[in-house]
Amino acid sequence: MTYHHLAVTFGWAAVLLTVGGTFAQFRRASRLSVEGVSLATWTLFVFMGCFWTAYGLDRHSAIIVLGSVLTMPFQVAIVLRLKFWRRWPIVMRSLTFSLVFCALPVVVWGWPGGVYGTGVAMVVNRAPQLIELIRYPDATGVSVAMWLLGVAGALCWVLYYQNTRLWAALASTACAGLASLSIALLAMWRHRQGQGRRLAKEAVLAQA
């Protein structure tokens, strides 16, 4: 396998993992609940997806473009399930944040500046989800599979960017992958807590 083919393989693996992870969250939100899912995080995902699509078009990379375009319908569907119109200030703050960190750096420093700015946004946009998991014990709607697949996808993106010499994108994605791992571990802990509470409640009811 040549150097180029290796990069392409990692790239397509990253696309599949990214789409699969987002679908896992969409499916959980549809079948169970959106409890514990952060609107701020998912609106930022949508806005940053627009940036990555534009970046992929500029770099003539079908892999980067499809990585965003194929996940966006699921991201939008999750935002709709979160009833964003009832909390429009959050959406406006997310839009402002993405313009400041994603669009403005491109205007000032070009695409590398935009990618580094988006890297900051990619890490910060996971903060609302972390805070949601810390503040509220009910994380029924949060998909652990989504975030674990996100970590695996981030690793593949890093390998793809390393092979294609896109260093700014590599650094940004690596930081985002670590943040996703934190969310996955915290969500896993919350789910175990929830299961423990359900078992305790069932035991009390059985004794009644």
C-alpha positions as CSV (number, residue, x, y, z in Angstrom):
1,M,0.0,0.0,0.0
2,T,1.4,3.4,-1.0
3,Y,1.7,6.4,1.2
4,H,-1.3,8.0,-0.6
5,H,-3.5,5.0,-0.4
6,L,-2.8,4.7,3.4
7,A,-3.9,8.3,3.9
8,V,-7.1,7.7,1.9
9,T,-7.8,4.5,3.9
10,F,-7.6,6.4,7.2
11,G,-9.7,9.2,5.7
12,W,-12.6,7.0,4.7
13,A,-12.4,5.1,8.0
14,A,-12.7,8.5,9.7
15,V,-15.8,9.3,7.6
16,L,-17.5,6.0,8.4
17,L,-16.8,6.4,12.2
18,T,-17.9,10.0,12.2
19,V,-21.2,9.2,10.5
20,G,-21.7,6.0,12.5
21,G,-21.2,7.9,15.8
22,T,-23.6,10.7,14.9
23,F,-26.2,8.2,13.8
24,A,-25.8,6.4,17.2
25,Q,-26.7,9.6,19.0
26,F,-29.5,10.3,16.7
27,R,-30.9,6.8,17.2
28,R,-30.7,7.1,21.0
29,A,-32.3,10.5,21.0
30,S,-35.1,9.2,18.8
31,R,-35.8,6.0,20.6
32,L,-35.1,6.9,24.2
33,S,-34.7,10.5,25.2
34,V,-32.7,13.7,24.6
35,E,-32.3,14.0,28.4
36,G,-28.7,15.2,29.1
37,V,-27.9,16.1,25.5
38,S,-26.5,19.6,25.2
39,L,-28.2,22.0,22.6
40,A,-25.1,24.2,22.6
41,T,-22.8,21.4,21.7
42,W,-25.0,20.1,18.8
43,T,-25.7,23.5,17.3
44,L,-22.0,24.2,17.3
45,F,-21.5,20.8,15.6
46,V,-23.8,22.0,12.8
47,F,-22.1,25.3,12.4
48,M,-18.6,23.8,12.4
49,G,-19.7,21.2,9.9
50,C,-20.3,24.1,7.5
51,F,-16.8,25.3,8.1
52,W,-15.2,21.9,7.5
53,T,-17.3,21.5,4.3
54,A,-15.9,24.8,3.0
55,Y,-12.4,23.8,4.1
56,G,-12.7,20.5,2.3
57,L,-13.9,22.2,-0.9
58,D,-10.9,24.6,-0.7
59,R,-8.5,21.6,-0.2
60,H,-10.3,19.6,-3.0
61,S,-10.8,16.8,-0.4
62,A,-13.9,14.7,-1.0
63,I,-13.1,12.9,2.3
64,I,-13.3,16.1,4.4
65,V,-16.4,17.3,2.6
66,L,-18.3,14.0,3.0
67,G,-17.2,13.7,6.6
68,S,-19.3,16.8,7.3
69,V,-22.0,16.6,4.7
70,L,-23.1,13.0,5.6
71,T,-23.2,13.7,9.3
72,M,-25.1,17.1,9.1
73,P,-28.6,15.7,8.5
74,F,-28.3,13.7,11.8
75,Q,-26.9,16.7,13.6
76,V,-29.7,18.9,12.4
77,A,-32.3,16.2,13.4
78,I,-30.8,16.1,16.9
79,V,-31.0,19.9,17.2
80,L,-34.7,19.7,16.1
81,R,-35.4,17.1,18.7
82,L,-33.9,19.4,21.3
83,K,-36.5,22.0,20.2
84,F,-34.0,24.8,19.6
85,W,-36.7,27.3,18.9
86,R,-37.5,27.4,22.6
87,R,-34.0,28.3,23.5
88,W,-33.0,30.5,20.6
89,P,-30.4,32.5,22.8
90,I,-28.3,29.4,23.0
91,V,-28.4,29.0,19.2
92,M,-27.4,32.7,18.7
93,R,-24.5,32.4,21.1
94,S,-23.4,29.2,19.2
95,L,-23.6,31.1,15.9
96,T,-21.7,34.0,17.3
97,F,-19.0,31.7,18.7
98,S,-18.6,29.9,15.5
99,L,-18.3,33.1,13.5
100,V,-15.6,34.5,15.9
101,F,-13.5,31.3,16.1
102,C,-14.1,29.7,12.6
103,A,-15.0,32.4,10.1
104,L,-13.1,35.5,11.3
105,P,-9.7,33.8,11.6
106,V,-10.1,32.7,7.9
107,V,-10.6,36.3,6.9
108,V,-7.6,37.5,9.0
109,W,-5.1,34.6,8.7
110,G,-6.4,32.4,5.9
111,W,-7.4,28.8,6.2
112,P,-4.7,27.7,8.7
113,G,-5.9,30.4,11.1
114,G,-9.5,29.2,10.6
115,V,-8.5,25.6,11.3
116,Y,-6.7,26.5,14.5
117,G,-9.7,28.7,15.5
118,T,-12.0,25.8,14.7
119,G,-9.8,23.6,16.8
120,V,-10.4,25.8,19.8
121,A,-14.1,25.7,19.0
122,M,-14.1,21.9,18.7
123,V,-12.8,21.6,22.2
124,V,-14.9,24.4,23.7
125,N,-18.1,23.1,22.1
126,R,-17.7,19.9,24.0
127,A,-17.7,21.8,27.3
128,P,-21.5,22.3,27.4
129,Q,-21.9,18.6,27.1
130,L,-19.4,18.0,29.9
131,I,-21.1,20.5,32.1
132,E,-24.5,19.0,31.4
133,L,-23.2,15.6,32.5
134,I,-21.6,17.0,35.6
135,R,-24.7,19.1,36.7
136,Y,-27.5,16.6,35.9
137,P,-27.4,12.9,36.9
138,D,-29.9,11.9,34.2
139,A,-27.9,11.2,31.0
140,T,-30.4,8.9,29.4
141,G,-30.2,10.6,26.0
142,V,-26.4,10.7,25.8
143,S,-24.9,8.0,23.6
144,V,-21.7,6.6,24.9
145,A,-21.2,4.8,21.6
146,M,-21.4,8.1,19.7
147,W,-18.5,9.6,21.8
148,L,-16.4,6.5,21.7
149,L,-16.8,6.3,17.9
150,G,-15.9,9.9,17.9
151,V,-12.6,9.2,19.6
152,A,-11.9,6.4,17.1
153,G,-12.8,8.7,14.3
154,A,-10.6,11.5,15.6
155,L,-7.7,9.1,15.6
156,C,-8.3,8.2,12.0
157,W,-8.7,11.9,11.1
158,V,-5.3,12.6,12.8
159,L,-3.7,9.8,10.8
160,Y,-5.3,11.1,7.6
161,Y,-4.1,14.7,8.3
162,Q,-0.7,13.5,9.2
163,N,-0.3,11.6,5.9
164,T,-1.7,14.6,3.9
165,R,0.4,17.1,5.9
166,L,-2.6,19.1,7.1
167,W,-0.9,20.0,10.5
168,A,-3.4,22.6,11.7
169,A,-6.3,20.2,11.2
170,L,-4.3,17.4,12.9
171,A,-3.7,19.5,16.0
172,S,-7.3,20.6,16.2
173,T,-8.8,17.1,15.8
174,A,-6.4,15.6,18.3
175,C,-7.5,18.0,21.0
176,A,-11.2,17.4,20.1
177,G,-10.6,13.7,20.4
178,L,-9.3,14.0,23.9
179,A,-12.4,16.1,24.9
180,S,-14.7,13.4,23.3
181,L,-13.0,10.7,25.4
182,S,-13.7,12.7,28.6
183,I,-17.4,12.9,27.6
184,A,-17.6,9.2,26.8
185,L,-16.1,8.3,30.2
186,L,-18.3,10.7,32.1
187,A,-21.5,9.5,30.2
188,M,-20.5,5.9,30.9
189,W,-20.3,6.7,34.6
190,R,-23.7,8.5,34.6
191,H,-25.3,5.5,32.8
192,R,-24.0,3.2,35.5
193,Q,-25.3,5.5,38.2
194,G,-28.7,5.5,36.5
195,Q,-28.7,1.7,36.2
196,G,-27.9,1.5,39.9
197,R,-30.8,3.8,40.8
198,R,-33.2,1.8,38.7
199,L,-32.1,-1.5,40.3
200,A,-32.4,0.0,43.8
201,K,-35.9,1.2,43.0
202,E,-36.9,-2.2,41.6
203,A,-35.6,-3.9,44.8
204,V,-37.6,-1.5,47.0
205,L,-40.8,-2.2,44.9
206,A,-40.2,-5.9,45.1
207,Q,-40.0,-5.8,48.9
208,A,-43.1,-3.6,49.2
